[in-house]
Amino acid sequence: MNLELDKNLKYVFIKEKYFEDVLKTQGKLTTIEKNFGHKYDKKRIKVVNPKSGLVDGKFYVSYKWCEKID
């Protein structure tokens, strides 16, 4: 698992990683979290700093929920 995001690489948001992290911390998924995951799955993110990025230019996502692409 990548420990931080690199501004020189490209990343996408992965809903499975997001759902897994939410379930681990909260124990269940709300409808809002499910809808967010489905809407932004595999969307490119803009790296803001080593620990987060922006998806759709609006929503911050954690580095834990992203995957590097070529």
C-alpha positions in Angstrom: 0.0 0.0 0.0 1.3 3.5 -0.9 1.9 5.6 2.2 1.4 8.9 0.4 0.5 10.5 -3.0 3.1 11.8 -5.4 2.2 15.0 -7.4 4.1 13.5 -10.4 1.9 10.4 -10.6 -1.8 9.9 -11.6 -4.3 8.4 -9.2 -8.0 7.3 -9.2 -10.5 7.0 -6.4 -11.4 3.3 -5.6 -14.8 2.8 -4.0 -13.8 -0.6 -2.5 -11.0 0.9 -0.6 -13.3 3.7 0.6 -16.0 1.3 1.7 -13.5 -1.0 3.5 -12.1 2.0 5.4 -15.5 3.3 6.4 -16.7 -0.1 7.5 -13.5 -0.5 9.6 -14.0 2.9 11.3 -17.8 3.2 11.6 -19.1 -0.3 11.3 -21.6 0.4 8.5 -22.1 2.4 5.3 -24.8 5.1 5.0 -26.7 5.8 1.8 -24.7 8.9 1.3 -21.4 7.0 1.5 -22.6 4.4 -0.9 -23.8 7.0 -3.4 -20.5 8.9 -3.1 -18.5 5.7 -3.7 -20.5 4.6 -6.7 -20.5 8.1 -8.3 -16.8 8.7 -8.0 -15.4 5.2 -8.5 -12.4 5.2 -10.8 -12.5 9.0 -11.2 -9.1 10.8 -11.5 -8.0 12.8 -8.5 -5.9 15.9 -8.3 -3.2 15.5 -5.7 -3.4 18.3 -3.1 -0.8 17.1 -0.6 0.8 13.7 0.2 -2.2 12.6 2.3 -5.2 13.8 0.2 -6.5 14.7 -3.2 -9.6 16.2 -4.8 -12.1 14.2 -6.8 -14.3 16.2 -9.2 -12.6 19.3 -8.0 -14.8 19.4 -4.9 -14.4 16.6 -2.5 -11.3 15.7 -0.5 -10.3 12.0 -0.5 -7.7 10.2 1.5 -4.6 8.6 0.0 -5.9 5.3 1.5 -8.8 5.3 -1.0 -6.7 5.9 -4.1 -4.8 3.8 -6.6 -2.0 4.7 -8.9 -2.6 4.5 -12.7 -0.2 4.5 -15.6 
